Amino acid sequence: MMERLQSDGLNHGPNISDRLGSMTQRAKTTICLWDARLRTLTAEPEKGLATAEYAVVMIAATGFAGLLVAILKSGAVKTLLTNLVRQALSV
């Protein structure tokens, strides 16, 4: 059929086989892009596991910070730190 269209002497614009090749390439590119998009959208997320882990770590860190504040506010530690600073400044 392509020989008949090309050999009738009429100007049909660009060669049909070139146009088909171009359309095929665009179709392949489009299919690849859709495949990549679908794979991205259907990838299984972590389902909140990381968020729960961060929450546990933050609670533990806050508790540890509170414990340190309580220890540093005690009289014995205040005296120890004050003496340490005085000795460092007197040198």
C-alpha positions in Angstrom: 0.0 0.0 0.0 2.9 2.4 0.8 4.3 1.8 -2.7 1.0 2.7 -4.3 0.7 5.9 -2.3 4.2 6.9 -3.1 4.2 5.9 -6.8 1.0 7.7 -7.8 3.0 10.9 -8.5 1.1 13.0 -6.0 2.8 15.0 -3.3 1.7 13.4 0.0 4.0 15.4 2.3 6.5 13.6 4.5 7.1 9.9 3.8 4.4 7.8 5.6 7.0 5.4 6.9 8.8 8.4 8.6 5.6 9.5 10.1 4.8 6.0 11.4 8.3 5.8 12.9 7.9 9.1 14.6 4.5 8.1 16.0 5.9 4.8 17.2 8.7 6.5 19.0 6.3 9.0 20.7 4.0 6.1 21.7 7.0 4.2 23.2 8.1 7.3 25.1 4.5 7.9 26.4 4.2 4.3 27.5 7.5 4.5 29.4 6.5 7.7 31.2 3.1 6.2 32.2 4.8 3.0 33.4 7.2 5.1 35.6 4.4 7.2 36.9 2.3 4.1 37.8 5.2 2.4 39.5 5.8 5.6 41.6 2.2 5.9 42.6 1.8 2.3 43.5 5.0 1.9 45.5 4.3 0.8 49.0 4.9 3.6 51.5 6.2 3.0 55.0 2.7 3.4 56.4 3.7 5.7 59.3 6.3 3.5 60.8 9.0 6.1 60.6 6.8 8.7 62.2 6.1 6.4 65.2 9.8 5.8 65.6 10.5 9.5 65.6 7.8 10.1 68.2 9.3 7.5 70.5 12.8 9.0 70.1 11.5 12.5 70.8 9.7 11.3 74.0 12.9 9.5 75.2 15.0 12.6 74.4 12.6 14.9 76.3 12.6 12.6 79.3 16.4 12.5 79.3 16.6 16.3 79.0 14.2 16.6 82.0 16.3 14.2 84.0 19.5 16.2 83.3 17.8 19.5 84.3 16.7 17.9 87.5 20.2 16.7 88.3 21.9 19.9 87.4 19.5 21.9 89.6 20.4 19.9 92.7 22.5 21.5 95.3 25.4 19.1 95.2 25.9 19.5 91.4 25.6 23.3 91.6 28.3 23.4 94.2 30.5 21.0 92.2 30.1 23.1 89.0 30.6 26.4 90.8 33.9 25.1 92.4 35.0 23.7 89.0 34.5 27.1 87.3 36.3 29.0 90.2 39.3 26.7 89.9 39.4 27.2 86.2 39.3 30.9 86.5 41.9 31.1 89.2 44.6 29.4 87.2 
